[in-house]
Amino acid sequence: MNYGHFDDQAREYVVTRPDTPRPWSNYLGGADFGAVVTNNAAGYTFYNSAAQGRLTRFLFNASPANLPGKFVYLRDAESGDFWSNSWMPVGKPTAKFASECRHGAGYSIIRGDYAGIAGEVGYFIPLGKHYEVWQIRVRNESDRPRKLSVFPFVEPQCNWNAEDDGTNLQYTQYISRTACLDGMIDIGSNVNMPVDPEHFENKDQKRHTFFALSGIEPAGFDADLGAFLGPYGGYSAPDAVVAGHCRNSSSAGDMPCGAFQVDLDLGPGEERTFAVLFGVGEAGQEGRQARREMDSPAKIEAALEAVKAHWHGKLNRLSATTPDAGFNSMLNMWAPYNNLMTFYWSRTASMVYAGERDGLGYRDTVQDIVGAAGIVPEEAGPRLELMLTGQCSTGGAMPVVKPFAHNPGRESLPDHYRADDCLWLFNAVPEYIKETGDFAFYKRVLPYADRGEDTVFAHLRRAIDFSLERSGSHGLPCGLHADWNDCIRLGERGESVFVAFQLRLALREYQEIARRLGEAAEEQFAQQELARLDRDLDRFAWDGDWYLRAYREDGMTFGSQHNREGRIFMNPQTWAVLSGHATGAKASQCLHAMEKHLTTDYGTRLCAPAYVATDPAVCLGRLFNPGMKENGGIFNHTQGWAVMAHAMQGDAEKAWQQMRAVMPASFNDMAEIRQVEPYVVCQSTHSPESPRFGAGRVSWLSGSGVWNYVAMSNAILGIKPHYDGLEIAPCIPAAWPGFEATREFRGCRFEISVVRGPDKGLSVNGVKQTGNLIPTEVFEPVNEVRLVI
């Protein structure tokens, strides 16, 4: 079943049916002020943090019909009939209500047509601003004059702290105060307290937001939620909308709101345009300034075009035209944009993440940088430095780094460590340096989280030492508190084969870095440790047909042929190849075992069989239903690794089969199965052991975002940065005759043509090259690249 389509020319996804199986969402804004909005205008706004800077309310576990949002209601004065510009929350019969939502990069435009009235609301956040704009258009498409009232509405929080606002009602329902002045509603919290701008986490300080009209005068307003909704009204039928007028209410305590009544007299064919602004600050100051900046349709249109240009500019560093339309839609817009939103907000703000995971998860964000380095290298560098300062002098990491409350050199050591955290630096740091060519970054001195400082190169050495110092009886790194999979219980001295492969990749990368830096002793150290680790992996990690997942500290194995549940795990099979340990026949064998036992039509399961009888003290994955998440589900974070592993083996058909199985666009015509958005990745997919096989869950923010994009760009297209230049080594299926691509790299433009033919080889600007590398010394401002495969 189809609910929409990709508009590649506009770089939008167009939702043409409003009754999507689940809400299909989009992001507005950037790294400090953002919002989530769905195809039916549900969503919320946040500043710096979705946990401690939540500006509007959201009910994460409500049904789609009962979600709060950014709603615009319309009412016909003659008939008393009312509706919302978005299909929900009023929910008129779809046979009478036409809806279209266009999700784009940094904006969403929702159009509703009902009873001869066309409404349109465009939502976006102007560049660099701490307010959002709702551009509202209302057009009379009937053949008679119409009297309408329009009611824009938002429900702000009493306190920006999401937990307090939702649970500590004996406090939060006594701290808000609202007032309306000059077409603006001021929403104050703790207005009698001093401001404390240096301590964002101080929830008890005075704060303000504003809700303002621009381009039109209100006929009325409500700033008290109870007055607008009514004591027994709701989003689907607010009392003020039903009655046709606001009460001009203000609140002192209880719950605030922002709502205006705008009366329109429209002749046949007549249209009115105005705007609503919602943002951080006092109405009389920041609100007035925002209204001056957005006081005409021309200014608003210019601001929206600037948003589009800004995001499209970031997404233009790599583009391609291939024989697969879905791949093109994803690569040229949604995959990098998904990666960027994940890079900005980690796992803190989505339709599922309710803000309880505040700040930047260490292992999450370091992985997100791998993809972001090729999209926004100018932003990836500072973020990478921030995360390096979240590494402790022990070599481990703080679980979370809060950009708004981070004090490098003065943080306390965490009470536990995860085994994989800092090993992701060996994916992110080389990727960033290969992208930028800034090899001096390895010598940059940065503080540790708790005390002391070191070069980036030394930070990497401490990460290796951390794993080596915490190894078990088989010589493999200990799993510690968690080893990526938070549900297997290894014990502090249990050993992780997956982390051992991470360590192998780390040693391999470190050895090359040391060689390039002329650090002979460090190169020798890495070479010796690599040889020792390979011996231990050969002795203790291979189970005959595939690689083990881990050893518990009591000697029990995970992912062994001898296990009744969890006999085989995906991660060690892919990472055996990615780390370079498994090559040739052994690499083919472990990937074949993965395909035989784990691969499905919708991706590869994390493990199988699912856990149903194992002691939960051994595997907590049992708490999930079989076939879901870590209990044998298709965990999409890992799917890109399978694509990359098959590509490293040169198996283009398997790499493409895996890519197609998990690419969101592949599900556009089966939305009734997939349910979640067909334009962004989700955290997990239900596997065959679940009755919901094929359904996706937890969209947008997950490690799936980065590895999906890296698999498309680096593995399938094979366009990837190298210390010495740009490598072009595609792994495309036989059905593709080739593809065209452009890549911005180190200030140069590469126009790439890949074709099949007898005269194989790479040429740059007409000059034949050796191998698949375009060396930096031949770069021109614009380069014509031709690869015959």
Secondary structure, DSSP 8 states (H G I E B T S, - for coil): ---EEEETTTTEEEE--S--SS--EEEEE-SSEEEEEETTSBEEEEES-TTT-B-B---TTS-GGG--B-EEEEEETTT--EEESSSTTTT--TTT-EEEEEEETTEEEEEEEETTEEEEEEEE--TT-SEEEEEEEEEE-SSS-EEEEEEEEE-B-SSS-HHHHHH-HHHHTTSEEEEEETTEEEEEESTTS---TT-TT-TTS-EEEEEEEESS--SEEEEEHHHHH-TT--TTS-HHHHHTS---B--BSS-EEEEEEEEEEE-TT-EEEEEEEEEES-IIIIIHHHHHHT-SHHHHHHHHHHHHHHHHHHHTTEEEE-S-HHHHHIIIIIHHHHHHHHHHHTTSSSSS--S-S-SEEHHHHHHHHHHHTTT-HHHHHHHHHHHHTTB-TTS-B-SEE-TTS--TTS----S--BSSGGGGHHHHHHHHHHHH--GGGGG-EEE-SSS-EEEHHHHHHHHHHHHHHTB-TTSSBB-BT-SS-TTB---TT-EEHHHHHHHHHHHHHHHHHHHHHT-HHHHHHHHHHHHHHHHHHHHHTB-SSSB--EE-TTS-EES-TT-SSS-EEHHHHHHHHHTTSS-HHHHHHHHHHHHHHHEETTEE-SEES--SSS-TTTBGGGGS-TTBTTBT-EEGGGHHHHHHHHHHTT-HHHHHHHHHHH-GGGGTT-HHHH-S-TTS-EEEE--TTSTTTT-EEEESSSHHHHHHHHIIIIIIS-EEEETTEEEE-----TT--EEEEEEEETTEEEEEEEE--SS-EEEETTEEESTTEEEGGG--SEEEEEEE-
